[in-house]
C-alpha cells in the first residue's frame, strides 16, 4: 500500500502542477515525436498520465512538454 500511496501523491502533485499551466502557452512532443504547441485550456488524467488539453484540439502529456511561455495578455488600455 505504500507504493500505491506514493503513486497517488505523485499523480496529485502532477495534476496540481499541470493546473498551474492553464492559460499558458506550451510546446512539446506528441507520441509520434512531432512538435505540438498551444494554449492550455484544461487538464485531465488518462491511464495515470496527466494530459494538457490545448486550444488547438490536441493533447500533450505533461512529461513530454519542452517549453512554457506566458499566455496572451489583454491589450493595453482594454476596458477604458
C-alpha positions in Angstrom: 0.0 0.0 0.0 2.9 2.3 0.5 3.8 2.2 -3.2 0.1 2.9 -4.1 0.1 5.9 -1.7 3.3 7.3 -3.2 2.0 6.9 -6.8 -1.2 8.7 -5.8 0.8 11.5 -4.2 2.9 11.9 -7.3 -0.2 12.0 -9.5 -1.8 14.6 -7.4 1.3 16.7 -7.5 1.4 16.4 -11.3 -2.2 17.4 -11.5 -1.6 20.5 -9.4 1.5 21.5 -11.4 -0.5 21.0 -14.7 -3.4 23.1 -13.3 -0.9 26.0 -12.9 -0.3 25.8 -16.7 -3.9 26.6 -17.6 -3.8 29.8 -19.7 -0.1 29.4 -20.6 1.4 28.5 -24.0 3.3 25.2 -24.1 5.2 23.2 -26.6 6.2 19.6 -26.5 6.4 16.3 -28.4 3.4 14.1 -29.2 3.6 10.3 -29.3 5.0 10.4 -32.9 7.7 12.9 -31.7 6.1 15.7 -33.7 6.2 19.1 -32.2 2.9 20.4 -31.0 2.0 23.7 -29.2 -0.9 25.6 -28.0 -2.6 27.3 -25.1 -3.5 25.0 -22.2 -7.3 25.1 -21.7 -7.7 22.2 -19.2 -6.1 19.2 -17.6 -7.2 15.5 -17.5 -5.8 12.2 -16.3 -5.7 9.3 -18.8 -4.2 5.9 -17.8 -2.4 7.5 -14.8 -0.8 10.2 -17.1 -1.5 13.9 -16.8 -2.6 15.3 -20.1 -2.8 19.0 -21.1 -5.7 19.9 -23.3 -4.7 22.6 -25.8 -6.7 25.2 -27.7 -5.5 23.5 -30.9 -7.7 20.5 -30.0 -4.6 18.3 -29.3 -3.4 16.8 -26.0 0.1 16.9 -24.7 1.4 14.6 -22.0 2.8 16.7 -19.1 6.1 14.7 -19.1 6.6 15.5 -22.8 6.4 19.2 -22.5 9.5 21.1 -23.6 8.7 24.8 -23.1 6.3 27.1 -21.3 5.6 30.7 -22.0 3.1 33.3 -20.7 -0.3 33.2 -22.4 -1.8 36.1 -24.3 -2.4 39.2 -22.2 -5.2 41.7 -22.5 -4.4 44.6 -24.8 -3.1 47.7 -23.1 -5.9 50.1 -22.2 -8.6 47.5 -22.7 -11.8 48.3 -20.9 -11.1 52.0 -20.7 
